[in-house]
Amino acid sequence: MIADYYTPEQIARRFNISSAQVARLSQIGLLRPTIKNERTFYSSQQVYKLDVAVRQVKAEHLSLEQAIDEVDKRWMAAKQDSQQA
């Protein structure tokens, strides 16, 4: 079962990155956290986006920031296409 929200620590463990890197990705706007009861969480959509980006990093030798930006661009294009259909 897929959780609806993940903590920064869960994301760090899942992707083998540091909690500080998760925080940095949030600070620069590449991940968009949800704040509940003064705690930071990330939606399953954010985790999926990071998963796709990590795979892109490995396949295309991009930085994680570049890969996340590419994923965002593709999702925006797909969203526009679906709204026009």
C-alpha positions in Angstrom: 0.0 0.0 0.0 1.3 3.5 -0.9 1.2 6.0 1.9 -0.4 9.4 1.2 2.3 11.4 2.9 6.0 10.8 3.7 8.3 12.4 6.2 11.7 13.8 5.1 13.4 11.0 6.9 11.3 8.4 5.0 12.2 10.0 1.7 15.9 10.2 2.6 15.9 6.4 3.5 14.0 5.5 0.4 16.3 7.3 -2.0 19.5 6.9 -0.1 20.0 10.6 0.3 20.5 12.7 3.4 17.7 14.6 5.2 19.7 17.7 4.5 19.4 17.1 0.8 15.7 16.6 1.0 15.5 19.9 2.9 17.6 21.6 0.3 15.4 20.4 -2.5 12.5 21.9 -0.7 14.3 25.2 0.0 15.0 25.6 -3.7 11.5 24.7 -4.7 12.1 21.4 -6.4 10.0 19.5 -3.8 6.9 21.1 -2.3 6.2 20.0 1.2 2.9 20.0 3.1 3.0 21.3 6.6 0.6 19.6 9.1 0.8 20.3 12.9 4.2 22.0 12.4 5.6 18.9 10.7 6.8 18.6 7.2 5.4 15.9 4.9 5.6 15.2 1.2 2.7 13.8 -0.9 2.9 10.5 -2.7 2.9 12.6 -5.9 6.1 14.4 -4.8 7.7 11.0 -3.9 6.7 9.7 -7.3 8.3 12.7 -9.0 11.5 12.2 -7.1 11.5 8.5 -8.1 11.2 9.4 -11.8 13.9 12.0 -11.4 16.3 9.6 -9.7 15.8 7.1 -12.5 16.5 9.9 -15.0 19.7 10.9 -13.1 21.0 7.4 -13.6 19.9 7.0 -17.2 20.8 10.4 -18.6 23.6 11.5 -16.2 21.8 14.6 -15.1 22.0 16.3 -11.7 19.0 15.6 -9.5 18.0 19.3 -9.8 18.0 19.0 -13.6 16.1 15.8 -13.6 13.4 17.2 -11.3 13.1 20.2 -13.6 12.7 17.9 -16.6 10.0 15.9 -14.8 8.1 19.1 -14.0 8.3 20.3 -17.6 6.9 17.0 -18.9 4.1 17.0 -16.3 3.1 20.6 -17.2 3.1 19.7 -20.9 1.0 16.6 -20.3 -1.4 18.6 -18.2 -1.8 21.2 -20.9 -2.3 18.5 -23.5 -5.0 16.8 -21.4 -6.8 20.1 -20.8 -6.9 20.8 -24.6 -8.3 17.4 -25.4 
